[in-house]
Amino acid sequence: MGSPPSCFLKQITIIEIKIFMILFISCILYETNICSSDSLDTLTVPPRSNSTNILSSLETLPLDGYFSFENNHHAARDFGNMYHFLPSAVLHPKSVPDISTTIRHIFQMGSASELTVAARGRAHSLQGQAQAHQGIVISMESLQALEMQVHTGEMPYVEVSGGELWINILHETLKHGLAPKSWTDYLHLTVGGTLSNAGISGQAFRHGPQIDNIYQLEVVTGKGEVVTCSEKQNNDLFHAVLGGLGQFGIITRARISLELAPKMARVKWIRVLYSEFSIFSKDQEHLISSENTFDYVEGFVIINRTGLLNNWGSSFSPKDPLQAREFSSDGRTLYCLEMVKYFNPDETKTMNQITENLLSKLSYIPSTLFHSEVSYAEFLDRVHVSEKKLQAKGLWEVPHPWLNLLIPKSTISDFAKEVFGNIVMETSNGPILIYPVNQSKWNNKTSLVTPDEDVFYLVAFLSSAVPYSTGTDGLEHILTKNKRILDFCATAQLGMKQYLPHYNTREEWQTHFGSLWKVFLQRKSAYDPWAILAPGQRIFQKAIRTS
C-alpha cells in the first residue's frame, strides 16, 4: 500500500460519519454452527438480556492486564473513518494467556452471549474490520512489551509479538545486519494486522507478500486455545490464519524470515514517466520477470497534475534538468514507474553501472528520469513522513474510502482503458498505485484469494475525502466512483479480486472465495465455531440464543 496524499486538502475539521449496518441472520451455513448474513446494509442490535451479568463476569477473570469499560470511543474508529461501532469493553492484555482466557470464557458461554472479539492493532482497517459492536476489542499493542528475538544463521529470523510494529522490527533487525524480505509501504502497522491480510509492497514480485515469509505462528483460536503452527506443525491452521482476515485466530507471535541487509543500508531511488499504458506495463512486467533486476518495483497513475516534475524536485534530482523543465504534465494521463536498488556505499560505482544497464532496456520518456539516494530505513519508512505532515495540520483523521484490487495481466489493459479513460478523471484525491507481481512467489495454501494467472496487478485507489464536501473530493463522490469501478470489473468479467475485501452479502463473499469457500467454512467451523472472532469483517454472524 502506498502513501496518502500530502497536499490536496484545505483546512478542515474532523467529522465522524456514522454508518450502521444490519447483520440479520437467517440461515445456518451448511453443517456448521455459524450464521452468515444475507444482507448487511444496516445494523440491527439484538436485545441485550443479561448483558450486565456477562460483562461483570469479565471482571472476575484472572488477568495480567485489564479491561476498560468506559471511554472506549477510540476503539470505535479506524483509518477508514467511515464506520464507528462502539465496543462494550477493551482488553489491554499484558500476556497471551490474557487473550486466551478471555476468548475461552466467551466460547464457553456459547450462544447465551452475544459477545464477539476483534483484535485491534493500529486500526488501519478501512470499513470497521477491527471493531466489535457491543463486543470486546483487544488492544494488541499492549503485547509489544514481549521481547523481540533475532536469530542469525543460515536461515535467520526474528520472533516478535503479534502486536509489534514493522518499523520497530526494521530498526531492531538492522542492528544485526538483517531485515525482513517483504514489506508493506507503511511500516507503522502491527505484525498480526498485516499477516491477517497479506502485506504487499514493491518487493512482493520477488519474495511474495509478507504472509509467504513466515516460518511459524502462535495463534489463539476462537475456542481460546493457544496453538503453535507452521508448515510442519498444525499446518491447516497456519495456512488458514495467514490472509484469513482474522476469522480463525488471533496472531500473538510470529517467526519472520530475514535476509542480509545492506551494511550501511543505502538505496538508489528512481522514477520515470510513460504516456502509454501498454509501454509502461510491458516494462513493469519485464522488470519483475528478469533475474537481475531492481529490488523494488512499483508504479502509479497521474492524471491532470500541474507541475508534476517541479514537485518531484524537492526530493529527487533530474538527470537532465533542462529537459525536465520543458516537460509538461498538464491535462495528461501519465504512468510513473518507481524502482529501487539496495547497495552499500563502497559499491556505488558498480550499483550505478547496474542501474544504467537496467534503465537502458526500458522505454520511458527520457526527460522524466529522476533519482535520489537515501538510507534503507528512510526509504522503507517514507510514508510516515507524509503522515506526520498531515497530522500536524489535522488532516490525517479524515475518511479514507480506499479501494484495492487485484487484476489479472490478461485484462489489465481493458481495465486501464476504461477506468483511467472514463471513470477516474483526476488523481488529486490521492495516489493510484499499480504494479504487477508474480503468482509463483505466492503460496496458494493460505486464505488469501488472488486472480488465477501467473502475473496479476495490484491497483490501489488511495483516496482521502474532504468532510462536508459535496464535490469531487467528497466522500459520496468517491464512493460512487469506486462503485463504478467495481461494476465495470463485474460487467466486463475481468477476473478481479478485492484485496482488503469488503462485501455486503453472503453471495458476494462466496463469489470472492470461489472454490475456496467450502474450505473457508470448514476452517471457520473447526477453529471458531461460534463465530466469535473478527465480526467487523461481516462474513459470519454469531448465533444468539433468543429464548
N, C-alpha and C positions, 0 to 999 in steps of 0.2 A: 504494500500500500504506500501511497505517496504523501507528499506534503500538502497541507491545507493551504488555501490562498492566503497571501500575506498582505495584500494592499487594496482589495477591492471594496471593503466595507467602509461606510462612513460611521460617524459616531452614533451608537445605538444603545438601547437598553436591552437587558436580557428578558426574554419572555418565556413563560412556561406554557407550552402548548399541550393541553391535557386531552389526549385521545384515548377513549376507553373501548376495549374490545370484548365481545361476548364469547365466552367459551362454553357453548351449550352441548352437553354430552348426550348423545342419542343412541350410541351403539357400543358394544364390546367388540374390539378388534380381534378377529379370528379366535384363537384359543387362549388369549392372554387375559390378565386382569386389568388391562389398560384400556382407557377410553380415548378416542380421538374425536375432536370436534369437526363436524361437517361445515360449520360456519363460524368464522372468527371475526366478525365485523365489529362488534362492540362487546363490552364486558358486562356480564351479569354476575353479581356477587351472591353466592349461595348463602342461606341462613347460617348464622354462626352460633348454633347451640353449643353450650358448654365450652365456648372458646376461652372464657376466662380461666376455667379449670385447666384446660390444655396448656395455655401459656404459663400458668402458675407452675405446672409440672416441670417446665423447663428450668425454673429457678432451683429445683431440687437436684439437678444433675451435677455430678462431681466433675468439675472442670478446672483446668489451669487458667483458662481465660474467663470471659464473662459475656453475658447478654446485655444489650441495651434495648429498652422497650420504649424509650422516649427520644424525641429529637433525632429521628432517623430519616429525615427528608432527603439527605444526601444519597441514601440507598435507593431512592425513587428517581434518580437521574442517571443519565449516561451521556456519552459523547454525541449520540444522535439527537438528543434533546427534543424528542418528539413524543415520547411515551413516559409517563410518570405513574408508577404503581407503588404505593406505599406498603412496606412490609410490616408485619406485626412485631418483629424483633430483628436485631442484627447480632450475630455471633462474632465475637472477636477472639478467635482461637489462639492459644499460645502453644498448642501441640496438636499432632494428628489425632490422638485419642479424643480431643475436644470435638472434632468433626465427626468421628465415627460414633461416639457416644450420642451425639445429638441426632444423627440420622437414624441410628438403630432405635432410639426412643420413638421417633416418629413412625418408623417402619412397624414397630410392634403395636402401635395404636391402630394400624391398618385403616380401614375405611371410616372408623369413628372420628378420625381427624382430617380436616381439610388442609392441614399444613403441608406446604411444599418448601423446597430448599433451592436456592440459587447461589452459586459461587460467584463472588464479585472480586475482580482484580482491580484494574484501573478503570473499569466501567467504560471501555472503549467500544462497547456494543452500540448498535445503531437504532434498533427497534425494541428496546426493553428486554433483550435476551438475558441480561444479568440481573433482572428484577424478579421479585416474587410477591405478587399482590396478596397481602394479608398472610404471607408466609414468613420464612426466615431467610435472610441474606447472610451469607458467610463472608466476612471481610478477609480475603485470602492474603492480603498484605501483612496481616498480623503474624503470618508464619515466616516472614523474612528473617527473623532472628535465628532460624536454623542455619547452622554453619555451612558455607559453601566449600566443597571439597574438590580440588583439581588433582587429577591423576595423570601423570605423564607415562610415557612408554610407547610401545608400538601402536597401540590403539588408545590414544589419550581421550579422556572425557572429563566432564565436570558434573558433579552431583549437586543438585540445588533443590530448594523448596519450590513447590508449585506456585507460591506467591512471590517468588523472586523476580526482579525486573531484568530484562535482557541487557539494559545499559549497565547494570551492576555486574552481570556476567562478563560483559565485554572488558570492563576495567580489571576485573579480578583475573581472568584468563590471560590477558596481555602481560601481566606480571610474570607469567611462566612462559612467555613466547608462544602462546597458543590462542586460539579463538574458535568459536563455533563456525561451521561451514556455511550455514544458511541463515538468513536474517529476514526480518521484516523491515520496511522502510522507516518505521517508527519504533524505537527501542524502549520507550517508557511504558511497556506493557508487561504483564506477568507471563511467566512460562506456561502456566496452566491455561491461560486465556488463549494464547496463540496456538497451543497444541490441540486445543479442543476444536480448532477451525482448520488451520493448515500452516500458516506462516509463510508468506510468499514475498519474494523480492527479486532483485536482478541477478542473484546468484542461483536461482531455482533451476535455470536451464541446465546447469552443470551438476548441482548437488541435490536437486529436488527441493521440496518445501521443508520447513523445519520438522514436520512430523515424520519425515523419512530419514532423519538424522538423530534418532533417539534409540539408545540401547536398552533402556529399562525404565519402568514407571512404578510408582507406588500410588495406588488408587483406593479411594473409599467408595464402595458401591452404594446403590440405593437401598441396600439392606443393612448398611452400616459396617460392612466387612472391610477390613484393610487387607488389600491384596497386592503382592509384588508380581509384576508381569513383564514379559519380554517376548522376543521371537521364540524362545525356547521354553518359557515358563508361563502358563496361563495365557497362551498366545491369542486366544479368541478375544479375551477382554482387552489385551494390549492393542489389537487392531481395531476393536470396537471404539475404544476411548479416543484414539488418535483421529482427529477430524470428526468426532462423534457429537459435536455440538452440546457437550455436557450431559448427554442423555443416559449414559451408562455408569458414570462415576466421576468423582472429583479428583483431579490430579493433585496429589500432595507432595510428590517428589519425582524428579526426573533425572536420568543419566543421559547427558547430551554429548554427542560425538564432537571432537575438536580436531583442528588441523593446525599446522605451523602457521604462525602469523609473521608478517614482515618484521625483521629485527627492530628496525626503527620506525616501522609502520607508516609508510607513505603511500599515497595513491596519485595516479595521473587521472584526472577527471576531464572528460572530453564531451562536447556537444556539437552536433552538426544538424543542419536542416535539409528537408526534402519538400518539394512541391507536389510530387506524385506519390500517392499511397502505394502503388504497385512496386515502385523502386524502393521505397522505404521498407516495406515488408520483405522484399526479396533480400535486401541487405541484412535485416534483422535475422532472417532465417538462415542466411549464410553464416553469420557470426555464431549462432547457437549450435550449428552443426559442425563447425570446424574444431579440430583437435587443439590447435594452437590459436587461442582467441583471447578476448578480454575476460576479466574475472567477474564482470558485472555488465549486464546488458538490459537496458530498459528503453522506454520511449514515451512520448506524449504528443497530444494533438493540440495545436494552437490555431484558433480561429479568430480572425479580425482583431489582432492585437497591434496597437500602435507602438512604435519604438521598441520592439522586442529586443533587438541586439544591444541597444543602448542600456536596457535594463540588465542584460547579462553582464555588461561591462563592469558592474560593481563587484562581481565575484569571479569573472572569467576574463581571460585576455584573448583578443582575436589574433589569429595567425597573420592575417593581413588587415591591419586597421583601416587602410584607405578603402579597400573593397567593402569591408564591413559597414563603414559609414554610408556607403552608397546603396546598401541593401534596404529595401522597404518591405515591411510585413503588413502594411495597412490593407484591410479588406481581403486578405488571403487566408486560405486554409493551408497550414504548414504542419509538417511532421518532424519532431525532434528525436534524433537517436542519441541516447546518452550511454556512454561507455566509461569503464574504469579499469585501470591496470594497477595491481598492487606491486610495490617494489621496495627495495632497500636503497638508501641514499648512495651507497657505493656502486649501485647498479644503474645509476641514472642514464648513462650513455647507452648501455645495452637496452634499457627499457624504451628510450626514445627511438631507437632503431626498430624495435619490435612494433611499437605503436605506429610508426610511419609506414611500416610494411603492411600492417593490418588495415590502415586507413586507405592505402593505395588501391585496395581491392573493392572499395566502396564507391558509390555513385552519388554522393551528396552534393549540395550546392557549394562550390569551393570557397566562396566569400563568407560562409557562415561557420567556418571551423573556429571554435573557441575551446580554450583549455585552461586548466587550473591544477595546481598541486597543493594538496592539503594532507593532514595527518590521517592515518587509517581510522582512528577513533572519531575525528572530526567529520569525516565523510559519513560514517555509519550513523552518526547522531545528528545529521544535517536537518532533519525535520524539526527537531527540538528547538532549533534557533528560531524558526518561524513561529512555533508555538509560544515561545516566551515573548516575542514581539506582540502577538495578538492578545495574549493575556494581559500585558501591560496596558493595552488600550481598551480592555474589557470586551474584546471581540472574539474570544475563544468559545464561550458558552452560548453559542447560537445553534439553531437547528442545522443538522448535517444529514440531509437526505441522500446519502451515498448509494450508488448502485454499482455492484461489482459483478462482472460477467466473465464466463469462460467460453470462448468462441472457437470452434474448430477452424483449422487452417483452410479447409476447403470452402468455407463460407465467409471468411473474414473480409474478403473484397466486397461481397454483396452487402455485408453489414456496414462497412466503412462508407460505401457509396450512398446508402440511404440515410444512415444516422448522421454522418458528417456533412452530407449534402443537403438534407431536407428537414432534419429534426433538430439537431444542435447547431445553432447559428452563431454562437459566440462561446468563449471559454472564460468570461470574466467572473463567473460564479465559483470557479475552482478548476484545478487541473484535471485533465483526462489522460490517464496512463494507458499505454497499450504496448504490450511486448509478448513475444512467443516463448514457450517453454517446451521441453522435450518430455513426452509421456513416458519414455523409457526410464527416466530418472524418478518416476513417481511409483510408490508401492500401491498396487491395486487391491491389497488386502485390507486397507484402512477403510474407515467410514466415509472418507471424502469422495464426493462424486465429481467426475470430470468428463468432458466430451471423449468419445471413443475414437480418437485419432492420434497418430504418432506425434503431431505437433498441434498445440492449441494456444490461443492468445488470452491473456488476462486483459480485460478492458475495464477500467475503473473510473467512474464519474464521481469525483470527489467534491461535490458541491457544498457550499455553505449558503444558507438563506438569511436574508435580512429580515428580522422580525418586523411585523406590521406592514411590510411592503406588499403591494398588490401588483407589482410589476414583474419583469422577467427575473429579478433577483429575489422574489418572494417564494415562500415555501410551496404555496399552491401551484405556482407555475412550474417549479422544478419537479414536483411530484407528478404533475400532468405530463411533463416531458419524459420522465422515467417510465411512465406507463406506456407512452407511445413507443418507446424503445423496446419494452418487453412485448408489447402487442405485435410489433413488426417481427421480432425474433420468432414468435409463435406462429404468425401467419406465414412467414417465409420458410418455416421449418428449418432453421439454421443449425439445429442440434446444440443450442446454447444450454449451459448450466449456470445457475447462480452460484457465486462464491459469497460466503457470509449470507446464506439464503434466508429469505423471508417470504412466507406464503400465507394465504388466508383460508385455505380449505384443505381438507384431508386429501382430496383428489389431486391437488397441486403438489402436495408432499409426495404422494405416491408416484406421480409423474416424474418429480425431481429424482427420486431414488431409483426409479425404473425396476430393473430386475433385482436390485439390492434391497428393495422394500421388505420382502419377506424375511431376509436375514436381519434387517434392522429391527423388525418386530420381534423376532426370536431373541435377539440380544437384549431388547428392552425387557422382555418377559423374564429373562434369566437374571439380569443384573439390577433392574429397577422395576419390579412387578407392580408396585403401587403408583408408579409414575410420580415419584416424589421430586426427582431432580430436574433442574433447568426448565421450569414451567414457562419462562419467558420466551422460549423458542416456539411455543404454541403448536407443538407437534402432537402431544398427548395431553389428556386432561385426567387428573386424578379422580378415581371413582370414589364418591362420597356416599356413605350410608345415610339415607334420608328418614329412616324410622327406627 
